[in-house]
Amino acid sequence: MHKFNSAGVEIAYEEAGEGFPILLIHGFASTGRVNWWDTGWVKTLTEAARRVITFDHRGHGESEKLYDPALYAAAEMAEDARRLLDHLGVAQADVMGYSMGARVAAFFTLAHPGRVRRAVFAGLASRMITGVGGAEAIARALEAPSREEVADPGAKAFRIFAEQTKSDREALAACIRSSRDRITADALAAIRVPVLVVAGEKDDVAGDVDTLVNAIPGARGVTLPGRNHMNAVGDRTYKQAVLDFLT
């Protein structure tokens, strides 16, 4: 992986393929590798003649670990994405985020509309507006001495996932306490680039697709039958919907 300095924070990133660039923004407790490479997304997009850029959020993967929740505001994480494009000399790209990455992608699109040609918000739909909740429970689960001490099933799932990705759980606890900033429907109404919203039918974390689609002028929506938050990311229907949207 390559690394660059994002206003004092070391951010790790990777690239593959050639063509119009697409920036992929991973979800909480994941990494660029786990979210996008291991699920076949990078292969799918490079075969579609795209230059694919992935990176690890601050506090995640190979990027620098920070332990102050104040350093994980979603708007600041969006600036990491913007600084990465600056570092690579990319003036404009398509942007796709999953879960927390969708929130970061939305902040990025709102702050820098000229840098985004098309945007995909996946794994986070109506709850981008209403909020997800449960951040403190997840943080405590991450900080618990062992997973057996975690009673909350939803929080425990994040603890297990963090262990599977060999994450720094203290850094993730700081992140989850700060990164779930809501975006109002009025703010989302200012988006003018084409947007695709994707979420699983059984994804309680994401919420319903239609609410977010209705908040963004001209947005399209896709609900993935039978999919939940964890198994939607590599879904074939999701991939085909994105390929159709981008072309």
C-alpha positions in Angstrom: 0.0 0.0 0.0 1.0 3.6 -0.5 0.6 6.3 2.2 0.3 10.1 2.2 -0.1 12.8 4.7 -3.6 14.1 5.1 -3.2 17.3 7.2 -1.0 15.5 9.7 -2.7 12.0 9.5 -1.1 9.2 7.6 -3.6 7.6 5.3 -3.0 4.3 3.4 -4.4 3.8 -0.1 -4.2 1.5 -3.2 -5.0 1.9 -6.9 -5.8 -0.5 -9.7 -6.8 -0.2 -13.3 -7.0 2.6 -15.8 -9.8 4.8 -17.0 -12.1 7.4 -15.4 -11.4 7.2 -11.6 -13.8 6.0 -9.0 -13.1 6.5 -5.3 -14.4 3.7 -3.0 -15.0 4.6 0.7 -15.3 1.6 3.1 -17.5 1.2 6.1 -16.9 1.2 9.9 -14.5 -1.4 11.2 -13.7 -2.5 7.7 -10.8 -1.7 5.4 -10.4 -0.9 1.7 -9.2 -4.4 1.2 -12.0 -6.1 3.1 -14.8 -3.9 1.8 -13.8 -3.6 -1.9 -11.0 -6.0 -2.9 -12.2 -9.1 -1.1 -15.7 -8.7 -2.3 -14.7 -8.5 -6.0 -15.6 -4.9 -6.5 -12.1 -3.8 -7.6 -12.0 -6.7 -10.2 -15.5 -5.8 -11.4 -14.7 -2.1 -11.9 -11.2 -2.5 -13.4 -12.8 -5.0 -15.9 -15.2 -2.2 -16.7 -12.2 0.0 -17.6 -12.2 2.1 -14.5 -9.3 3.4 -12.4 -10.2 2.3 -8.9 -8.9 4.1 -5.8 -9.4 2.6 -2.3 -8.1 3.8 1.1 -8.3 3.0 4.8 -10.1 5.5 6.9 -8.1 7.1 9.8 -8.2 4.7 12.6 -8.7 1.7 10.3 -6.5 -0.8 8.5 -3.0 0.5 7.6 -3.9 4.2 8.3 -2.8 6.0 11.4 -4.7 5.2 14.6 -6.2 8.1 16.5 -7.8 7.9 20.0 -9.6 11.2 20.3 -13.3 11.0 19.2 -13.0 14.7 18.1 -10.7 13.6 15.3 -13.3 11.4 13.6 -16.0 13.8 12.5 -17.5 12.6 9.3 -16.8 15.9 7.6 -13.1 15.6 8.4 -13.0 12.0 7.2 -14.5 13.4 3.9 -11.6 15.8 3.8 -9.2 12.8 3.9 -10.9 11.6 0.7 -10.6 15.0 -0.9 -6.9 15.3 0.1 -6.3 11.8 -1.4 -7.7 13.0 -4.8 -5.5 16.1 -4.5 -2.5 14.0 -3.7 -3.2 11.8 -6.8 -3.9 14.8 -9.0 -7.5 13.7 -9.7 -9.8 16.6 -10.5 -13.0 14.7 -10.6 -14.1 11.1 -9.8 -17.1 9.0 -9.3 -17.5 8.2 -5.5 -19.0 5.2 -3.8 -19.3 4.6 -0.1 -20.7 1.8 2.0 -22.3 2.2 5.4 -20.2 4.8 7.3 -18.5 5.3 3.9 -21.8 6.3 2.4 -22.1 9.0 5.1 -18.5 10.2 4.4 -19.3 10.1 0.6 -22.3 12.3 1.2 -20.3 14.9 3.2 -17.7 14.8 0.5 -20.3 15.4 -2.2 -21.9 18.3 -0.4 -18.6 20.0 0.4 -17.0 19.5 -3.0 -19.7 19.0 -5.6 -17.3 19.8 -8.5 -15.1 16.9 -7.6 -17.9 14.3 -7.9 -19.3 13.2 -11.2 -21.7 10.6 -9.8 -22.2 9.2 -6.3 -23.3 5.9 -4.9 -24.6 5.8 -1.3 -24.8 2.1 -0.3 -25.5 0.4 3.0 -27.0 3.6 4.5 -30.3 5.0 3.4 -33.0 6.7 5.6 -30.7 6.4 8.6 -28.3 8.9 7.0 -31.1 11.4 7.9 -32.6 9.9 11.1 -29.4 8.5 12.6 -28.4 4.9 13.3 -28.1 4.9 17.1 -26.3 2.5 19.3 -22.9 4.2 19.0 -22.0 4.0 22.7 -23.1 0.4 23.0 -20.8 -0.5 20.1 -17.9 1.5 21.6 -18.3 -0.3 24.9 -18.5 -3.6 23.1 -15.2 -2.8 21.3 -13.6 -1.8 24.6 -14.8 -4.9 26.6 -12.1 -7.3 27.7 -13.7 -10.1 25.8 -16.6 -10.6 23.4 -18.3 -12.9 25.9 -18.9 -9.9 28.1 -21.0 -8.2 25.4 -24.7 -8.8 25.8 -26.1 -6.5 23.0 -26.3 -8.7 19.9 -25.9 -5.8 17.4 -22.9 -4.4 19.3 -21.4 -7.8 19.6 -21.6 -8.3 15.8 -19.4 -5.2 15.4 -17.0 -6.5 18.0 -16.7 -9.8 16.2 -16.2 -8.1 12.8 -13.5 -5.8 14.3 -11.7 -8.9 15.6 -12.0 -10.6 12.2 -10.4 -7.5 10.5 -7.7 -7.4 13.2 -8.6 -3.8 13.9 -7.4 -1.5 16.7 -10.5 -1.6 18.8 -9.6 1.4 20.9 -9.3 3.5 17.8 -12.6 2.2 16.4 -14.4 3.0 19.7 -13.2 6.6 19.4 -14.4 6.7 15.7 -17.9 5.3 16.4 -18.4 7.9 19.2 -18.0 10.7 16.7 -18.5 9.7 13.0 -22.3 9.1 12.9 -23.2 12.8 12.2 -26.7 13.0 10.7 -27.4 14.9 7.4 -30.7 16.7 7.2 -33.1 16.2 4.3 -32.8 19.9 3.6 -29.0 19.6 3.3 -29.3 16.6 1.0 -31.7 18.5 -1.2 -28.7 20.6 -2.3 -27.0 17.7 -4.0 -27.1 18.1 -7.8 -25.0 15.3 -9.0 -26.6 12.0 -10.0 -27.0 9.7 -7.0 -27.7 6.0 -6.6 -28.9 4.7 -3.3 -28.5 0.9 -2.5 -29.4 -1.1 0.6 -30.5 -4.6 1.5 -34.2 -5.3 2.1 -33.3 -6.6 5.6 -30.7 -4.0 6.4 -31.9 -2.4 9.7 -28.7 -0.4 9.9 -29.3 1.3 6.6 -33.1 1.9 6.9 -35.3 2.3 3.8 -34.1 3.4 0.4 -37.1 5.5 -0.6 -36.7 8.0 2.2 -33.2 8.9 1.1 -34.0 8.8 -2.6 -36.9 11.3 -2.1 -34.6 13.7 -0.2 -32.1 13.9 -3.1 -33.2 15.5 -6.4 -33.2 13.0 -9.2 -31.7 10.1 -7.1 -32.4 6.5 -8.0 -32.8 3.7 -5.6 -32.2 -0.1 -5.5 -33.4 -2.4 -2.7 -31.6 -5.8 -2.7 -34.0 -8.7 -2.0 -33.2 -10.7 1.1 -29.9 -8.9 1.8 -28.8 -7.5 5.2 -26.1 -5.1 6.2 -23.3 -7.6 6.2 -24.0 -9.6 3.0 -25.3 -6.9 0.7 -21.8 -5.4 -0.1 -20.8 -8.2 -2.6 -24.2 -8.7 -4.1 -24.4 -9.2 -7.8 -27.5 -7.1 -8.2 -25.8 -4.3 -6.4 -22.8 -4.5 -8.7 -24.8 -4.6 -11.8 -26.9 -1.6 -10.7 -23.7 0.4 -10.1 -22.3 -0.5 -13.5 -25.5 0.5 -15.2 -25.6 3.8 -13.2 -22.0 4.7 -13.9 -22.5 4.2 -17.7 
